Amino acid sequence: MKRSELNAIMERGIAFLEKMNFKLPPFAYWTPDEWQKKSDEYDEIRDNLMGWDITDFGSGDFKRIGLFLFTVRNGSLNDSKYTKTYAEKLMIVEENQVTPMHFHWNKTEDIINRGGGNLLITLYNSTEDEKLADTAVSVSQDGRRYEVPAGTTVRLTPGESITLPGYLYHTFWGEENCGTVLVGEVSKVNDDRVDNCFLEPVGRFPSIIEDAEPLHLLANEYPPAP
């Protein structure tokens, strides 16, 4: 992805969040120069990849295959000095913008439609060799538990949520003609460096062409404390 594209996505995202009255924490708006001066007081942000996370999954076509994320809070799977056992993200999902089929080995998450359009999410169990199973899927949706056939697409309208345990394959996108979706994620500690199993190989973090100065750094770009 070009840096100029990332900057534009951030600007559109900030405008959408303002429209939805969702406020980001102060570190969201720090410039690269400001990050250079941040002491080890802020290592929780650095070490746990909190902040901006925008990816095209290596597709080269963010509008078609991509996702806007911002990690608001997070702990660590491996470092005992971080005691949080939970994480929170927000996502912006456009109409027909697909996040590829994947599951998490460790993380259980609630995916919540916070407002805007409808979110469509397709579900499969995983086989032992991490392929798509043809078995019925147990769904937990806002206190209701029910079963659906493998490959069923569930619609989440604003206010609705679904629980995704580990090893449950899922892919999602915004429903056509319904508008951009603000999505929340509440989960166990999240580490996107090691806890994503994609059905097909993808690039989790984007390769960046530096055609402009960064508006804000991505969560995997922070400099170490001075």
C-alpha positions as a printed Julia matrix, in Angstrom:
226×3 Matrix{Float64}:
   0.0     0.0    0.0
   1.14    3.55  -0.62
   1.65    5.75   2.43
  -0.57    8.36   0.81
  -3.36    5.76   0.62
  -2.91    4.9    4.3
  -3.06    8.59   5.2
  -6.27    9.03   3.23
  -7.84    5.96   4.86
  -6.96    7.35   8.29
  -8.51   10.72   7.46
 -11.71    9.09   6.2
 -11.78    6.83   9.23
 -11.42    9.73  11.66
 -14.26   11.56   9.91
 -16.49    8.47  10.07
 -15.73    7.94  13.76
 -16.59   11.55  14.49
 -19.87   11.08  12.64
 -20.55    7.97  14.76
 -19.5     9.85  17.95
 -16.74    7.35  18.75
 -13.72    9.02  20.36
 -10.2     7.65  19.94
  -7.64    7.87  22.77
  -5.04   10.67  22.63
  -2.22    8.46  21.31
  -4.19    7.97  18.11
  -3.27   11.47  17.02
   0.44   11.56  17.88
   2.68   12.4   14.95
   5.81   10.4   14.05
   7.92   13.21  15.55
   5.97   13.03  18.79
   6.49    9.27  18.96
  10.25    9.77  18.79
  10.06   11.61  22.13
   7.78    9.19  24.0
   9.52    7.49  26.92
   9.18    3.92  28.14
   6.07    5.04  30.03
   4.29    4.22  26.77
   5.76    0.76  26.19
   2.37   -0.87  26.75
   1.24    0.78  23.52
   4.41   -0.21  21.66
   4.7    -3.78  22.9
   1.04   -4.73  22.51
   0.44   -3.19  19.07
  -2.15   -0.71  20.23
  -3.2     1.9   17.7
  -3.64    2.09  13.94
  -3.82   -1.17  11.99
  -4.81   -0.81   8.35
  -4.23   -3.66   5.94
  -5.05   -4.83   2.43
  -3.92   -8.38   3.36
  -1.44   -8.18   0.49
  -4.23   -7.87  -2.07
  -3.19   -4.5   -3.5
  -6.9    -3.59  -3.47
  -7.94   -2.27  -0.06
 -11.44   -1.36  -1.2
 -12.14   -4.98  -2.19
 -10.04   -6.93   0.35
  -8.97   -4.94   3.37
  -9.77   -3.78   6.87
  -9.44   -0.66   9.01
  -8.7    -1.48  12.65
  -7.67    0.47  15.74
  -6.62   -1.4   18.87
  -7.81    0.63  21.84
  -6.52   -1.63  24.62
  -4.62   -4.9   24.84
  -2.53   -7.13  27.07
   0.21   -9.63  26.29
   0.29  -13.38  25.82
   3.93  -13.58  26.88
   4.92  -10.64  29.09
   3.72  -10.84  32.69
   4.2    -7.11  33.32
   1.06   -6.5   31.26
  -1.82   -7.8   33.37
  -4.79   -7.17  31.07
  -6.48  -10.4   30.03
  -8.63   -8.67  27.41
  -8.45   -6.5   24.32
 -10.72   -4.04  22.54
 -10.65   -3.0   18.9
 -12.79   -1.01  16.58
 -13.08   -1.7   12.88
 -14.55    0.11   9.93
 -15.94   -2.22   7.27
 -17.1    -0.9    3.9
 -19.81   -2.38   1.7
 -18.49   -5.55   0.0
 -15.05   -5.07   1.59
 -13.94   -8.57   2.57
 -11.76   -9.7    5.44
 -10.4   -13.1    4.29
 -11.45  -16.39   5.89
  -9.48  -17.06   9.08
  -9.63  -18.25  12.68
  -7.62  -17.63  15.85
  -5.86  -20.35  17.83
  -5.95  -18.5   21.14
  -8.45  -15.67  20.96
 -12.16  -15.75  21.67
 -13.86  -12.57  20.5
 -17.19  -10.83  20.37
 -17.82   -9.03  17.08
 -20.31   -6.22  17.62
 -22.13   -4.08  15.07
 -21.82   -0.64  16.71
 -23.77    1.18  14.02
 -24.07    2.11  10.38
 -24.84   -0.68   7.92
 -25.19   -4.43   8.33
 -22.27   -6.84   8.81
 -22.38  -10.21   7.05
 -20.24  -13.0    8.5
 -19.81  -16.52   7.09
 -18.92  -19.35   9.49
 -17.21  -22.75   9.28
 -15.71  -25.04  11.88
 -12.09  -26.02  11.35
 -10.95  -29.56  10.69
  -7.96  -30.97  12.57
  -5.74  -30.07   9.61
  -7.12  -26.5    9.59
  -9.37  -26.81   6.54
 -13.08  -25.98   6.31
 -15.27  -28.57   8.02
 -18.72  -29.53   6.76
 -20.14  -29.88  10.28
 -22.89  -27.74  11.78
 -21.69  -24.57  13.5
 -22.8   -23.64  17.02
 -23.61  -19.92  17.07
 -23.75  -17.71  20.16
 -25.5   -14.46  19.24
 -26.59  -11.98  21.92
 -27.48  -14.65  24.47
 -29.08  -17.02  21.94
 -27.32  -20.3   21.08
 -28.36  -22.16  17.94
 -26.9   -24.27  15.15
 -26.5   -23.46  11.46
 -25.13  -25.48   8.53
 -21.49  -25.05   7.58
 -20.97  -21.97   5.41
 -24.02  -20.1    6.73
 -23.84  -16.3    6.52
 -25.16  -14.51   9.6
 -26.36  -10.91   9.38
 -25.53   -8.54  12.25
 -27.66   -5.4   12.24
 -26.68   -2.4   14.4
 -26.57   -3.42  18.05
 -26.22   -7.14  17.37
 -23.15   -9.24  18.16
 -21.71  -12.73  17.77
 -19.16  -14.7   19.78
 -16.33  -16.36  17.84
 -14.32  -18.94  19.78
 -10.94  -20.22  18.67
 -10.8   -22.49  15.62
 -14.04  -21.06  14.2
 -13.36  -19.89  10.64
 -15.0   -16.59   9.69
 -14.98  -14.04   6.9
 -16.99  -10.81   6.94
 -17.95   -7.77   4.88
 -20.43   -4.91   4.84
 -23.77   -5.66   3.21
 -24.3    -3.96  -0.13
 -26.51   -0.85  -0.19
 -26.6    -0.63   3.61
 -23.67    1.71   4.31
 -20.34    1.62   6.11
 -20.3    -0.42   9.34
 -18.67    0.53  12.64
 -17.64   -2.75  14.24
 -16.43   -3.34  17.78
 -14.33   -6.26  18.95
 -14.05   -7.32  22.61
 -11.79  -10.3   23.12
  -9.13  -12.13  25.04
  -5.63  -10.72  24.68
  -4.86  -10.31  20.99
  -1.54  -10.83  19.18
  -1.94  -10.52  15.43
   1.7   -11.49  14.93
   1.08  -15.11  15.94
  -2.67  -15.79  16.37
  -4.19  -15.69  12.88
  -4.71  -18.79  10.74
  -5.85  -17.72   7.26
  -7.38  -20.32   4.98
  -5.32  -18.94   2.1
  -1.93  -17.23   2.58
  -2.18  -13.45   3.05
  -0.01  -10.61   4.26
  -1.38   -9.58   7.67
   0.53   -6.27   7.77
   0.92   -4.18   4.6
   4.09   -3.58   2.64
   4.33    0.2    2.36
   5.53    2.37  -0.53
   6.74    5.61   1.05
   5.33    8.2   -1.34
   4.34   10.63   1.45
   5.12   11.43   5.07
   3.08    9.37   7.55
   0.09   11.1    9.07
   0.2     8.67  12.01
   2.32    5.56  12.51
   0.83    2.09  12.3
   1.0    -0.01  15.46
   3.89   -2.09  14.09
   5.97    0.99  13.23
   6.61    2.65  16.6
  10.21    3.63  17.38
  11.73    2.38  20.66
  11.74    4.67  23.66
  14.63    7.16  23.67
